[in-house]
């Protein structure tokens, strides 16, 4: 039922910054890490997961007007440590599920390599963090306007319009601008991938589900082969007629996949 899920907001002091946290639902804890374009206040995808899990959605420091910037942060692995610290501060010793969307998938993977045995399930949706093979590359947002980069995440442009509007607000443009600046500071050289992560993925012991939109124009689906090579026994789900932002284009389908995998 629409509106039945009650989201609670709080600030948690971690590494000298106040991390903004949204939380809802009950059951096994599920940590959801958002994209490099930030996260909207509430999505149907979030509500669907909160019907099954205790869902925690922290805002990455520096990603959006509600997210305090951590001036000392210099790498995505730093960000992964912050989120591990956050779980510790909340008294969560073990997550039933760690779910990363796009850029958040990179952060989630780094977290999973740090403590391989304190996680039950890992779900990565079109993750950044590993360089695609051959001539393929992760879309460089420095070459596009804020709107064009956000639109590139959608195969179905009508879905973008339904969520952000055909002409996104000035406030939304400011949010994207803040997020972009932080990405350039912590994930610029090399752009949106790690040279070490492919060698560290073998440490992950949790079963992993990798989901990709077959029409992803931000992170080429060809990158999936490198993730599958690094994650032992991972399962790959390729969704046709879908772009990078799977949770906004196909929320019900993705929620079913995540819930079934994590609960299983």
N, C-alpha and C positions, 0 to 999 in steps of 0.2 A: 504494500500500500504506500502510495506517495506520501512522503513526510513522516512515515512511521519510524524511520531511523533517526535517532537523536545524536548529533555530533557535538562533542565537547572540545573546547579549545583551551590550550594552556601554553605556558612558556617554561622551558626546562633549561636550566643553566648547564652548559657543557662547553668545556675548553674556552672559557672566557666570553662566550656569546650566549644569548637567549634564543634557543631553538623553538620556533613556533610549531606546535603539534596539534593536529586534529585527530580525534579518536572516537570510535563508535563501535557498537556491537558487543557481543560476548562470545566466549568460547576460546579456542586456541589462538594465541597471538599471531598476527600476520602483519609484517612490516612492509609498507608500500612506498617505494622510492620513485619520485616523479621525474619528469623529463627536463631537458635543458631549457625548455620554454616555460618552466614553472608549472604550476598546477592551479586549476580553478578551485573555487571554494568547495564545490560539491558536484559530483557527477553521478548519473545512474549506476555506473560501474562501481563506484565507491559504496553506494547503498546496497547493491547486490551482494558484495563481499561481506558487508557488515551484518547481513542476515545469517551468516555462517561463522564468522570469526570476530575476534577482538582486533579491529583494524586500526593500525597506527600510521598516520601520514605526516611525517615531519617535513617542513620546508627546508631544503638545503640552505645553509647560511649563504647569504648573498644573492639568493634567487627569488627576487620579488620584493615589493615594498614592505611586506610583513616580515621579511627575513633579515635579521641583523647580519651585517657583513663581518666575516672573520678576516681581518686585514693580514693576519699571519699566514693564511692558507695559501699553499702554492701548488698543490697537486690533488688529483682525484683520490689518491690513496689517503691523503690527509682527511678528505671528506668522509671516506669509508671509516676511518678511525673515529671521527666525530659521531657517526651513527652507531658504532659499536659502544661507544661511551654512553650515548643516549639510552640504549637498551639497558645498560648496567645501572644508570641513574634511575630508571623506571622499575628496577628490580626484576627485569625479564632475563632469566638465565638461558632460556632456550626458545627459539622461534619455531612455530609449526611451519611457517612459510616466510620466505624472503622474496618479494616480488619487485622487480626493477623494470621500469618502462624507458626504453631508449637510453638516454644518458644515465638514468637511474639504474639500468641494467648493468652498466659498467661499474657503478658504485657497489651494487649488490654482489657482483662477481668478486670484486676486490675484498669485500667483507667475508665472503664465503671462503676465500683462500687463507684468511688470517686465523680462523679457528674452525677447522674442517668438521669437527664432530659436535658442534653445538647448534646445528641447524637440521631440521627434518626434511624440508623441501626447498628447492631453489627454482624460481620461475623468472625467465628473462624474455622480454618482449622487444624484438628488434633492437638488441643491445648495441650500443657503441662500445668502444674499448679495445677492439681488435681490428687491425687493418684488413680491409677486404682483399681478396686475391687479384692478381693480374692488374689490369688497368682500371678496375673499379675503385671508387673512393667514397668516403663519407661526404655528404653535401656540405660545402663550405658556406656557412651563413654570412661570412664577411662579404660575400659577393652578391648578396640579395638584400632587399628591404626586409624589415621585420615582418610585414604582412606576407610577403612572398615566401619567406622561409617557413612561417607557420602554415601557410596554405600547402606547401610542398609535402607536409606530413599527411595530407588527405588525398586519397584516390577519388572519393566522392566529394566534390566541392560543395554540394548542397548540405552535407553534414557540417562542414566548416561554417557555412553561413548560419545554420541552425544553432550552432553553439556560440560562435563569436560575433555573428552578425555579418552582413555583406560588407559593412564598413565599420571595422572594429573601433571601439572607443579610444579616446586619447589616453585614458587610464590604462587600457590594455596595452597600448603601444609602449607606455612607460614601463609596464611590467616586463615586456619582452626586451626592452632596452637594458634594464637592470640585469636580467638574466644573461643576456649576451655579454655584457661587460665582465661578469664573473667567469663565464666559460672561457673567455679569451685569457683571463688571468691564470686559470688553473688547468686548462686543457688545450693550450694553443700549439705548443711545440713538443711533440708532433700533434697535429690537430685531431682531437677526439679519439685517439687510440693510445694504448700503452705498448711500449716495446718489451715490457717484462711480463705482462699478464698472460700471454700465451704459454709461457714457461711455468707459471705458477698454478694454472687451472687444474693440473693433475692432482693438486692437494685436496681438491673438493671431494668430499665423500657423500654429500647429500644427493639423492636422486634429483635430476634436473629436467625441467621442461623448457624448451626454447620455442617461442611462438614468433612467427614472422608474417607480415602482410606481403603477399606475393607481388604487389605493386608498390612496394616501399621505394620512394625516391630519395629518402634521406640516408638510410643505411642499406646498401644493396643486399638483396637476399643471398647473393653469392657469399657474403660473410658468414652465413650460417654454417658452411662446411668447416670453417676454421674453429667455430665454437664447438661443433659436434666432435671434432678431432681432439679438442682439449678437455671436454667434460666426459667422464667415463659413463658410458651407457645412457647418455642423455636421449630424450625423446624430442623429435622435431614435429611441430604442427605448422604447416604453411597454409595461410588463409587466402583464398582467391578473392579478387575484386576488393582488395583492402590495402591501404597504405601504411605509413609508419605509425600513425596514432590509432592503434587497434582498439584501445579502450574507449575511444570516442566514436569510431566508425562502426565497431562491432561489439558494443559493451556486453550484451547478453551472452553472446557466444564466448567471449573471452572470460567472462565471469564463470560460466559453466566449466570451461577448461581448467581454470585456476582452482576453483572449489573442488572439482572432482580429483584433481591431481594432489592438492595439498591434503585433503581429507583422506585420500586413499593411502 
